[in-house]
């Protein structure tokens, strides 16, 4: 197998060695390059022997000496240097199955790719890994891997994922643990499916694999209004959320007392749904599950408090500001804004909780707020500017889920729109501007 070089960075090591776009990379130090994992792993060596097939069809060998982990300046057609691996499951709670029609095509692709887990923190189910990929993960000691477990009951996992092999792949958790591969896991809970006794079983089974299993996030299922023809599911009630919190917290307390590591963490949503206060940042250890919404509020508060404590005395500009966020985060953001306003003169800001009409009111997180909901609910609000968190935009930072752009928002509202980092210090600084 060979991968085509799409671009060579000017003045790079590769450019000096006269490697050209269109050349094919055959191997590095004798190892065939299949994708980005092979490339990054073998390229880390300080001495390299690259086998290349030029655009004219000739084979040449290029020898390179460089600093360890130094990049040589090659770019490829895709970041994976290969096609993206898709999901083979049909999970009863899959969010992509709950998307409305007419959105951009990439939003309907279900990835389940171990390389994306390592590179970008995506969660994988293990159900489409070949033996070759399993062996490579263990040989390269790729860690950590983020794994969607959901339940350690094999039969229940098969039913929840609608995949008859989903239970068998749970054995990979033990294989990876024995090989020293570190894992961060998640359990997406659905009422009357994998909560209660099944949740307790899953927590016990995963705790038995510690320290290879480094953390487990317990997350409530997200349900949109587009569920026609799908497995009947409902959200957790406030009482059920409190029950889950009690179970997860009690189990975490026991783990921390026994091992010094809490291991199992509830997502912030459980506290919001149960109407309970969210712990401070000391509760969350290494905060390795932030992408799962675990500890985000605690971190935001801590960052904001630090920024306020180190404030240099500047006054705010008196700019009339609206902060738009999701329903779940609105009370916390309001708390921070009020704290800032009571301590610093010249801050004139209000928080606007955006109801999610696009996906349905049960979706309350800021990251799933769409441009059209912002447009509909911010019309006519008297202010000089609107602040929105960057988590509302896709990774490139240029558009919302519904393809509306921040510039579209600004043009149609007739108000300046500023995108700020989802960070307490960035929020405090934005309020001063």
C-alpha positions in Angstrom: 0.0 0.0 0.0 1.2 3.5 -0.8 -0.1 7.0 0.2 0.1 9.9 -2.1 1.9 13.1 -0.9 -0.4 16.0 -1.6 1.9 18.9 -0.6 5.5 19.5 0.6 6.0 22.4 2.9 8.5 25.0 1.5 11.9 25.0 3.2 11.1 21.8 5.1 13.4 18.7 5.4 11.3 17.0 2.7 11.6 20.0 0.3 15.4 20.0 0.8 15.4 16.3 -0.1 13.5 17.1 -3.2 10.4 15.1 -2.3 7.5 16.3 -4.5 3.8 16.5 -4.4 2.4 13.4 -6.3 5.2 11.1 -5.0 4.0 8.0 -3.2 5.3 7.1 0.2 5.9 3.4 0.3 7.6 2.8 3.6 9.5 4.4 6.5 12.4 2.4 7.9 11.1 -0.7 6.1 7.6 -0.4 7.5 4.7 -0.1 5.1 2.6 3.1 5.7 -1.1 2.5 5.8 -2.3 5.6 7.5 -1.5 8.5 9.8 -0.8 6.2 12.8 1.9 4.3 11.0 3.3 7.6 9.6 3.4 9.3 13.0 4.8 6.3 14.9 7.6 5.5 12.5 8.4 9.1 11.7 9.3 9.9 15.3 12.7 8.2 14.9 15.7 10.5 14.4 17.1 8.5 11.5 14.7 7.7 8.6 14.9 5.8 5.4 11.9 6.7 3.2 11.1 4.5 0.2 9.3 6.6 -2.4 7.8 6.1 -5.9 8.1 9.3 -7.8 5.5 10.8 -10.2 7.6 9.3 -13.1 7.2 5.8 -11.6 10.8 5.4 -10.4 11.5 4.1 -6.9 14.0 6.1 -4.7 15.3 6.0 -1.2 15.6 9.2 0.9 17.7 9.1 4.1 17.0 11.8 6.7 18.5 12.7 10.1 16.4 15.0 12.3 15.5 15.7 15.8 13.2 13.2 17.5 9.6 13.9 16.7 10.6 16.7 14.3 8.2 17.0 11.3 9.7 16.6 7.9 7.0 18.7 6.0 4.8 16.2 4.2 1.1 16.7 3.8 -1.5 14.2 2.5 -4.9 14.2 0.8 -6.7 13.6 4.1 -5.6 13.9 7.7 -6.0 10.1 8.2 -4.1 9.3 4.9 -7.0 6.8 4.4 -10.8 6.7 4.4 -12.6 7.2 7.6 -14.0 4.0 9.3 -17.8 4.1 9.7 -19.9 2.6 12.5 -21.4 -0.8 12.1 -23.9 -0.4 15.0 -27.5 0.8 15.0 -27.6 2.1 18.6 -31.0 2.8 20.1 -29.9 6.2 21.3 -27.7 7.3 18.3 -27.8 11.1 18.0 -27.2 11.0 14.2 -30.3 9.0 13.7 -32.2 11.8 15.4 -31.0 14.5 13.0 -33.5 16.3 10.9 -33.3 16.0 7.1 -31.6 18.6 4.9 -28.5 19.3 6.8 -24.9 19.0 5.4 -23.9 15.5 4.4 -21.0 15.2 6.7 -23.3 15.5 9.8 -24.9 12.2 8.9 -21.7 10.2 8.8 -21.3 7.8 11.7 -17.6 7.4 12.5 -16.2 4.7 14.7 -12.5 5.0 14.0 -9.8 4.1 16.5 -7.4 6.6 14.9 -9.8 9.4 15.5 -10.0 8.3 19.2 -6.2 8.7 19.5 -5.9 11.9 17.5 -9.0 13.8 18.4 -10.6 12.1 21.4 -13.5 10.5 19.5 -15.3 7.6 21.2 -15.3 4.2 19.6 -17.3 1.1 20.3 -14.6 -1.5 19.4 -17.1 -3.4 17.2 -15.3 -2.8 13.9 -11.7 -3.4 14.9 -9.8 -6.1 12.9 -7.2 -8.3 14.6 -4.6 -6.3 12.6 -5.8 -3.1 14.1 -6.0 -4.6 17.6 -2.5 -5.9 17.3 -1.2 -2.5 16.0 -2.8 -0.6 18.9 -1.1 -2.9 21.4 2.3 -2.9 19.5 2.3 0.9 19.2 1.0 1.3 22.8 -1.6 3.8 21.5 -3.1 5.5 24.6 -5.4 6.6 25.8 -8.3 5.1 23.8 -11.8 6.5 24.4 -14.4 3.8 24.4 -18.2 3.9 24.3 -19.0 0.9 26.6 -22.6 1.8 27.7 -23.0 -1.5 29.5 -20.7 -4.4 30.4 -23.7 -6.9 30.1 -22.9 -8.6 26.8 -26.5 -9.4 25.9 -27.8 -6.0 26.8 -25.0 -4.3 24.8 -26.0 -6.4 21.7 -29.6 -5.1 22.1 -28.7 -1.5 22.7 -26.3 -1.4 19.8 -28.4 -3.7 17.5 -25.2 -5.6 16.8 -24.9 -9.3 17.6 -21.1 -8.9 18.0 -21.2 -6.0 20.4 -21.1 -8.2 23.5 -18.1 -10.2 22.3 -16.0 -7.1 21.8 -16.2 -6.3 25.5 -13.3 -8.8 25.9 -11.1 -6.3 24.2 -11.2 -4.2 27.3 -9.4 -6.9 29.2 -6.9 -7.5 26.4 -6.1 -3.8 26.2 -5.7 -3.6 30.0 -3.4 -6.6 30.0 -1.3 -4.9 27.2 -1.0 -1.7 29.3 -3.3 0.4 27.1 -5.0 3.2 29.0 -8.7 3.7 28.4 -11.3 6.4 29.1 -14.8 5.1 29.0 -18.3 6.4 28.7 -21.7 5.0 29.7 -24.6 6.7 27.9 -27.6 5.9 30.1 -31.1 5.3 28.8 -34.0 5.0 31.4 -35.0 1.4 32.1 -32.3 0.0 29.9 -28.8 0.3 31.4 -29.4 2.3 34.6 -30.1 0.9 38.1 -28.6 -2.5 38.7 -27.1 -2.6 35.2 -25.3 0.7 35.9 -23.9 -0.8 39.1 -22.7 -3.9 37.2 -21.0 -1.7 34.6 -19.2 0.4 37.1 -18.0 -2.6 39.0 -16.7 -4.3 35.9 -14.9 -1.2 34.7 -13.4 -0.5 38.1 -12.0 -4.0 38.1 -9.9 -3.0 35.0 -8.3 0.0 36.8 -5.7 1.5 36.5 -5.8 0.7 32.8 -9.3 2.2 32.8 -8.5 5.7 34.0 -11.9 7.3 34.0 -15.5 6.6 33.3 -18.1 9.3 32.4 -21.8 8.6 33.1 -23.9 10.6 30.6 -27.7 10.9 30.2 -29.1 10.1 26.7 -29.7 13.0 24.5 -33.1 12.9 22.7 -34.3 15.2 19.9 -37.8 15.6 18.6 -36.9 13.6 15.4 -37.4 10.0 16.7 -40.2 8.8 14.5 -39.7 5.1 13.8 -36.9 4.8 16.4 -36.8 2.8 19.6 -39.1 4.5 22.2 -36.9 6.3 24.7 -37.6 9.1 27.2 -35.5 11.5 29.2 -34.6 10.9 32.8 -36.9 12.6 35.3 -35.5 14.9 38.1 -36.0 12.1 40.6 -34.3 9.5 38.4 -31.4 11.9 37.8 -31.0 12.3 41.5 -31.0 8.5 41.9 -28.3 8.1 39.3 -26.2 10.9 40.9 -26.5 9.2 44.3 -25.4 5.8 42.9 -22.5 7.2 40.9 -21.3 9.5 43.7 -21.5 6.7 46.3 -19.5 4.3 44.0 -17.0 7.1 43.3 -16.6 7.8 47.0 -15.9 4.1 47.7 -13.3 4.0 44.8 -11.6 7.1 46.0 -11.4 5.8 49.6 -9.9 2.4 48.4 -7.6 3.5 45.6 -7.2 7.3 45.8 -9.0 7.7 42.4 -12.7 8.4 42.0 -12.7 6.8 38.5 -16.5 7.2 37.9 -17.8 10.7 37.2 -21.4 11.9 36.5 -21.8 14.5 33.7 -22.8 18.0 34.7 -26.2 17.5 33.1 -27.2 15.1 36.0 -26.8 17.9 38.5 -28.8 20.4 36.4 -31.6 17.9 35.8 -31.7 16.9 39.5 -31.5 20.6 40.7 -28.4 19.9 42.7 -25.3 22.0 43.1 -22.3 21.1 41.0 -19.1 20.2 42.9 -15.9 22.3 42.7 -13.0 21.3 40.5 -11.2 19.3 43.2 -14.0 16.7 42.8 -12.9 15.9 39.2 -9.3 14.8 39.6 -7.4 15.1 36.3 -10.6 16.3 34.5 -10.0 13.9 31.7 -13.7 13.8 30.7 -14.3 17.4 29.8 -15.3 16.6 26.3 -18.2 14.5 27.8 -19.4 17.5 29.8 -17.9 16.2 33.1 -16.5 19.0 35.2 -17.0 21.8 32.6 -19.0 23.9 35.0 -16.5 23.5 37.8 -13.6 24.4 35.5 -15.5 27.4 34.1 -16.1 28.7 37.6 -12.5 28.2 38.7 -11.1 29.9 35.6 -13.5 32.8 36.1 -12.6 33.2 39.8 -8.9 33.2 39.0 -9.4 35.9 36.3 -11.4 38.0 38.7 -8.9 37.6 41.5 -6.0 38.7 39.3 -8.0 41.6 37.7 -5.9 44.7 37.2 -8.5 47.2 38.1 -9.7 48.1 34.6 -13.3 49.1 34.3 -15.7 47.7 31.7 -16.5 49.7 28.7 -20.2 49.9 29.5 -21.1 48.1 26.3 -24.6 46.6 26.4 -23.8 42.9 26.0 -26.0 39.8 25.6 -24.4 36.4 26.2 -26.3 33.7 24.4 -26.0 30.1 25.7 -27.9 26.9 26.1 -30.7 26.4 28.7 -28.6 24.2 30.9 -25.6 26.6 31.2 -27.7 29.8 31.5 -28.0 29.8 35.3 -24.2 29.2 35.8 -23.3 31.9 33.2 -25.7 34.3 34.8 -24.1 33.6 38.2 -20.7 34.5 36.8 -21.9 37.6 35.0 -23.6 38.9 38.1 -20.4 38.3 40.1 -18.4 40.2 37.6 -20.9 43.1 37.5 -20.9 43.4 41.3 -17.1 43.5 41.5 -16.2 45.6 38.4 -17.7 48.8 37.3 -18.8 49.3 33.7 -20.0 45.7 33.0 -23.5 45.8 31.5 -24.4 42.3 30.4 -27.3 40.0 30.5 -27.6 36.3 29.7 -30.0 34.9 27.2 -31.0 31.2 27.4 -31.6 29.9 24.0 -34.4 27.3 23.8 -33.6 24.6 21.3 -36.5 24.6 18.9 -34.4 23.1 16.2 -33.7 19.7 17.9 -36.4 20.0 20.6 -36.6 21.4 24.1 -35.1 18.3 25.7 -31.7 19.3 24.1 -30.3 22.0 26.5 -26.6 22.1 25.9 -24.9 25.1 24.3 -23.0 23.0 21.8 -26.2 22.1 20.0 -27.7 25.5 19.7 -28.3 26.4 16.1 -27.9 29.7 14.2 -31.6 29.9 13.3 -32.7 29.5 16.9 -30.3 32.3 17.8 -31.7 34.5 15.0 -35.3 33.8 16.1 -34.7 34.4 19.8 -32.3 37.4 19.7 -34.4 39.5 17.3 -35.1 43.0 18.7 -33.0 42.7 21.8 -31.5 46.1 22.6 -27.8 45.6 22.9 -24.5 46.6 21.3 -23.1 43.1 20.8 -23.8 39.4 21.3 -21.3 37.0 22.7 -21.5 33.3 21.7 -19.3 30.4 22.9 -17.2 28.7 20.3 -18.6 25.3 21.3 -21.7 26.3 19.2 -19.6 26.2 16.1 -18.0 23.3 14.3 -14.3 22.6 14.7 -13.3 25.1 12.0 -15.2 27.8 13.9 -17.0 29.0 10.8 -20.6 27.8 11.1 -23.3 26.4 13.3 -24.9 22.9 12.9 -27.5 24.3 10.5 -24.9 26.0 8.3 -25.7 29.5 9.5 -22.5 31.5 10.0 -21.6 34.1 12.7 -21.5 36.6 9.9 -25.1 35.7 8.8 -26.1 36.2 12.4 -24.5 39.6 12.6 -26.0 40.7 9.3 -29.5 39.7 10.1 -29.5 40.9 13.7 -27.7 44.1 12.9 -25.6 43.6 16.0 -22.0 42.8 16.4 -21.4 39.1 17.1 -18.3 38.0 18.9 -17.2 34.3 19.3 -15.4 33.6 22.6 -13.6 30.6 23.9 -15.6 28.3 26.2 -13.3 29.3 29.1 -13.9 31.3 32.3 -10.9 33.6 31.8 -12.0 34.3 28.2 -15.5 35.1 29.4 -14.3 37.6 32.0 -12.0 39.3 29.5 -14.8 39.6 27.0 -17.1 41.2 29.6 -14.4 43.9 30.1 -14.0 44.7 26.4 
